[in-house]
């Protein structure tokens, strides 16, 4: 059944591949344009200049105005003991503008669109202002993508190496939030501190659901690699009953390290979260090694990237862990248990680094359900997708 479903999606995937290949040249041309390099003056390369609407570093008020956005499309097929399902999804379609003002101020707005573009507008993705008095410091306020905790949630969806983040990262950390964050990036030691609203709606927040605090400290620490950073991240939630922005954990800690050596990059994350209102606490381990190889495979600057991810999570009570909303719960709706394990393996074709890439992967996962109330899962999920951002 999975094989038949994948065959049915072949035309869709082939179309995406062709569009991605055309976009490769467009994005490369845009990069060359912004760096003062040559542009090919025909076809789609020519039109890419429209993304950079204005640029003049000598203007004291407005230095640049650029179109920003992303498209993430993906196909997934689940084949489990409990059933099977498959789906093509326009996972993320965002579009907006970013302006650089007064050489220190960034104003950024992106909307999300509906998956089928009807209606086109489906709320804001990000809406913020960032003031950078120095290259090392910044103050950011508004509606933000929560890229502040843990190995995976500190990485934009544009740059993650797997199709989806791991089970525990999705369960214990928010998506977008409204708040204010201060960052200081030193040569050796960096830190971040922010306050977040406990509520969020399609545009902003009514600030009725309490508050949260996010804090991070990281230090350059190779730990045997050529380079690396060690992070300690903390997220606090005051537990307000009207909260709809922060997951129901009052304390969340992540200790993680990212190391690099030649073509290798290895991330290790240990996460713990204490549940609110009797919810079981959870603990998890994630390991993500990647290796880049076969550079200049089909075009100058491209490369293949091999990815592995091992994740293990447990809860200290029944039904403390939820199956992945994408895509395991398409087979076991509302499935929950107390012991989850998964191994992901994939190959990404990085046409222009992370700016344009094609992704494939397969994940073997299982959930044990000590309560025996329908949360058990044991199966495979097959992924393929395209990522484009500008």
C-alpha positions in Angstrom: 0.0 0.0 0.0 2.8 2.4 0.8 4.6 1.6 -2.5 1.3 2.3 -4.4 0.9 5.6 -2.5 4.4 6.6 -3.3 3.9 5.8 -6.9 0.8 8.0 -7.0 2.8 10.9 -5.7 5.6 10.5 -8.3 4.2 13.2 -10.7 3.9 15.6 -7.8 7.5 14.9 -6.7 8.8 15.1 -10.3 7.2 18.5 -10.7 8.7 19.7 -7.4 12.1 18.5 -8.5 11.9 20.5 -11.8 10.8 23.6 -10.0 13.5 23.2 -7.5 16.1 22.9 -10.2 14.9 26.1 -11.8 14.9 27.8 -8.5 18.5 26.8 -7.9 19.7 29.2 -10.6 17.3 31.9 -9.4 18.6 31.8 -5.9 22.2 31.7 -7.0 21.6 34.7 -9.2 20.1 36.6 -6.3 23.0 35.8 -4.1 25.4 37.0 -6.7 23.4 40.2 -7.2 23.5 41.1 -3.5 27.3 40.5 -3.4 27.9 42.6 -6.5 28.6 39.6 -8.8 27.4 39.0 -12.4 23.8 38.1 -13.3 22.7 36.1 -16.3 20.3 38.4 -18.1 17.7 36.0 -19.4 14.7 34.1 -18.2 14.1 33.4 -14.5 17.6 34.7 -13.5 16.6 38.1 -14.8 13.4 38.3 -12.7 15.1 37.4 -9.4 16.1 41.0 -8.9 12.6 41.7 -7.9 13.2 40.0 -4.6 15.6 42.7 -3.6 13.3 45.7 -3.8 15.8 48.3 -2.7 19.4 48.6 -1.5 21.5 51.7 -0.7 23.9 51.5 2.3 24.5 55.3 1.9 20.9 56.1 2.7 20.8 57.0 6.4 17.2 56.0 6.9 16.4 53.0 4.7 19.3 50.7 3.7 17.3 47.8 2.1 13.9 46.3 1.5 13.7 42.7 0.5 11.1 40.1 0.0 11.4 37.1 2.3 9.7 33.8 2.4 9.8 30.0 2.2 8.2 27.0 0.7 8.4 23.6 2.3 6.5 20.8 0.6 6.7 17.1 1.7 5.3 13.7 1.2 5.0 11.1 4.0 3.8 7.5 4.1 3.3 5.6 7.3 3.3 1.8 7.4 2.7 0.5 10.9 1.3 -2.5 12.7 -1.6 -0.3 13.6 -2.4 0.8 10.0 -1.1 2.9 7.2 -1.6 6.4 5.8 0.1 8.8 3.3 -0.1 12.5 2.6 1.4 15.3 0.4 1.5 18.5 2.4 2.4 22.1 1.6 4.0 22.2 5.0 5.0 25.9 5.1 4.2 28.7 2.7 5.4 32.0 4.2 5.8 35.4 2.5 6.8 38.8 3.7 9.1 41.8 3.7 12.2 42.8 5.7 13.6 46.3 6.0 17.0 47.5 7.3 16.6 51.0 8.8 19.1 53.4 10.4 21.9 50.8 10.1 20.7 49.3 13.4 17.0 48.4 13.1 15.5 45.4 11.3 11.7 45.3 10.8 10.4 42.0 9.7 6.9 40.7 8.7 5.9 37.4 7.3 2.4 35.9 6.8 1.5 32.3 6.5 -0.8 31.2 3.7 -3.3 28.4 3.7 -2.0 25.1 2.3 -4.2 25.4 -0.8 -4.0 29.2 -0.9 -7.7 29.5 -0.1 -7.8 31.8 1.8 -4.4 33.2 0.9 -3.9 34.9 4.3 -3.8 32.5 7.3 -2.3 34.8 10.0 1.2 36.1 10.8 4.2 33.8 11.0 6.6 36.5 12.3 6.1 40.2 13.1 9.0 41.8 15.0 11.5 44.7 15.3 15.1 44.1 16.2 17.5 46.8 17.4 21.2 46.0 17.3 23.3 48.7 19.0 26.4 46.7 18.4 27.3 43.6 16.3 27.3 41.5 19.4 24.0 42.7 21.0 20.4 42.8 19.9 17.0 43.5 21.4 14.0 41.8 19.6 10.3 42.3 20.3 7.2 41.0 18.6 5.9 37.8 17.2 8.8 35.4 17.0 9.6 31.9 15.8 10.7 30.1 19.0 14.3 29.3 18.2 15.7 29.4 21.7 15.7 25.9 23.3 17.4 22.6 22.6 19.4 21.2 19.7 16.5 21.1 17.2 14.3 23.9 18.4 17.3 26.3 18.2 17.5 25.6 14.4 15.1 27.2 11.9 12.9 24.8 9.9 14.8 26.1 6.8 18.0 24.5 8.1 16.9 21.4 10.0 18.5 18.3 8.5 15.5 16.0 9.1 12.0 16.5 7.6 10.5 17.0 11.0 11.9 17.7 14.5 11.9 14.9 17.1 9.0 13.8 19.2 10.1 15.4 22.5 11.1 18.7 20.9 7.6 19.0 19.3 5.8 18.0 22.5 7.6 20.2 25.0 8.5 23.4 23.1 6.3 26.1 21.5 6.1 27.2 17.9 5.7 30.9 17.5 5.5 33.2 20.6 5.0 36.9 21.4 7.7 38.4 23.5 10.9 40.4 23.9 14.4 38.9 23.9 17.9 40.3 24.6 21.0 38.5 23.1 24.7 39.1 23.7 27.0 37.1 21.4 30.6 37.0 22.7 33.7 35.5 21.1 33.7 32.7 23.8 30.6 33.1 26.0 27.1 34.1 24.8 23.8 34.5 26.6 20.1 35.2 25.9 17.2 36.3 28.2 13.6 36.8 27.2 10.1 37.2 28.5 7.2 35.6 26.6 3.4 36.0 26.6 1.4 32.9 27.5 -1.1 33.6 24.8 -0.9 33.9 21.0 -3.5 34.3 18.3 -3.4 34.5 14.5 -1.8 38.0 14.6 -0.4 38.8 18.0 -1.5 38.3 21.7 -4.0 39.6 24.2 -1.5 38.9 27.0 -4.2 37.2 29.1 -2.5 33.8 29.6 0.3 34.6 32.0 4.0 34.6 31.0 7.1 32.6 30.4 10.8 33.2 30.6 13.5 31.8 28.3 17.2 31.9 29.2 20.3 30.4 27.5 24.0 30.4 28.0 26.5 28.9 25.6 30.3 28.6 25.5 32.7 27.8 22.7 33.8 24.3 23.6 35.1 21.9 21.0 35.0 18.8 23.3 37.3 16.9 20.9 36.0 18.4 17.7 37.6 21.1 15.6 35.0 23.5 16.8 31.8 23.3 18.9 29.5 25.0 21.4 28.0 23.8 24.6 24.5 25.2 25.5 22.3 25.2 28.6 18.8 26.4 27.8 15.9 26.9 30.2 12.2 27.7 29.6 9.8 28.6 32.5 6.0 28.7 32.2 3.9 30.3 35.1 1.1 27.8 34.5 -1.7 30.2 33.8 -4.9 28.4 32.9 -5.5 30.6 29.9 -2.1 29.8 28.4 -2.3 28.6 24.8 1.3 29.5 23.6 3.6 27.5 25.9 3.3 23.7 26.4 2.1 22.5 29.8 5.5 22.2 31.5 6.6 24.7 34.1 10.3 23.9 33.9 12.2 22.8 30.8 15.9 22.2 30.6 18.1 21.3 27.6 21.8 20.6 27.8 23.2 20.2 24.3 26.4 20.3 22.3 27.1 20.9 18.6 30.5 19.8 17.3 32.2 20.0 13.9 35.2 18.3 12.3 35.8 18.4 8.6 32.7 17.1 6.8 31.2 15.8 10.0 28.8 17.6 12.4 27.4 15.9 15.5 24.7 17.2 17.8 23.8 15.7 21.2 20.9 16.9 23.4 19.6 15.9 26.8 16.2 17.3 27.7 14.0 17.3 30.8 10.6 18.9 31.4 8.4 19.0 34.5 4.7 18.7 33.8 2.0 21.0 35.1 -1.2 20.0 36.8 -0.2 16.3 37.3 1.1 15.8 33.8 4.0 13.3 33.9 7.5 14.7 33.6 9.5 13.7 30.5 13.1 13.0 29.7 14.8 12.5 26.4 18.1 12.0 24.5 18.7 13.0 20.9 21.8 12.4 18.8 22.1 13.8 15.3 25.3 13.1 13.2 25.6 14.4 9.7 28.3 14.1 7.0 28.6 16.2 3.8 30.0 14.5 0.8 30.0 14.3 -3.0 30.5 18.1 -3.5 30.0 19.5 -7.0 28.0 16.5 -7.9 25.7 18.0 -10.6 26.5 21.7 -10.3 29.1 23.8 -8.8 28.6 24.2 -5.0 26.1 21.4 -4.5 26.6 18.5 -2.1 25.0 15.4 -0.6 24.4 15.2 3.1 23.9 12.0 5.0 21.8 12.3 8.2 21.1 10.0 11.2 19.0 10.8 14.2 18.4 8.7 17.2 15.8 9.8 19.8 14.7 8.2 23.0 12.2 9.6 25.4 10.4 8.4 28.6 7.8 9.8 30.9 7.4 9.1 34.7 3.7 8.2 34.3 1.2 6.7 31.9 0.5 8.5 28.6 3.1 11.2 29.2 4.4 11.0 25.6 2.3 11.8 22.5 2.9 10.2 19.1 4.1 12.6 16.5 1.3 14.7 15.1 3.1 14.4 11.8 2.5 11.6 10.8 2.1 8.8 13.3 -1.2 10.2 14.7 -2.6 9.8 11.2 -2.6 6.1 12.0 -3.2 6.2 15.8 -5.2 9.4 16.5 -4.5 10.8 19.9 -2.0 8.0 20.6 0.1 8.3 23.8 2.4 6.1 25.9 5.4 6.2 28.2 8.4 5.0 26.2 9.3 6.2 22.7 12.2 5.4 20.5 13.0 6.3 16.9 15.9 6.1 14.4 15.9 8.3 11.3 18.2 8.0 8.3 18.2 10.3 5.3 20.0 11.8 2.4 19.7 15.5 1.5 20.7 17.0 -1.8 21.8 20.5 -1.0 21.6 22.3 -4.3 22.4 25.7 -2.8 23.2 24.7 0.8 20.1 25.0 2.9 18.6 27.7 0.7 17.4 25.1 -1.7 17.5 21.4 -1.0 15.8 18.1 -1.7 15.3 15.8 1.3 14.6 12.1 1.7 14.4 10.0 4.8 13.0 7.0 6.6 12.2 6.6 10.3 11.6 3.5 12.4 9.7 4.4 15.5 7.9 2.7 18.4 5.8 3.7 21.3 5.2 1.5 24.4 1.9 2.0 26.2 2.0 0.6 29.7 -1.6 1.7 30.3 -2.8 -0.5 27.4 -5.3 2.1 26.3 -4.6 2.3 22.5 -1.4 4.3 22.4 1.0 1.6 21.2 2.8 2.2 17.8 5.3 0.3 15.8 6.1 1.2 12.3 8.0 3.0 9.5 7.5 6.5 8.1 9.0 7.3 4.6 9.6 11.0 3.8 10.6 13.1 0.8 10.4 16.8 0.5 11.7 20.1 -0.9 12.9 23.2 1.0 13.2 26.6 -0.5 13.8 29.9 1.3 14.8 33.4 0.3 
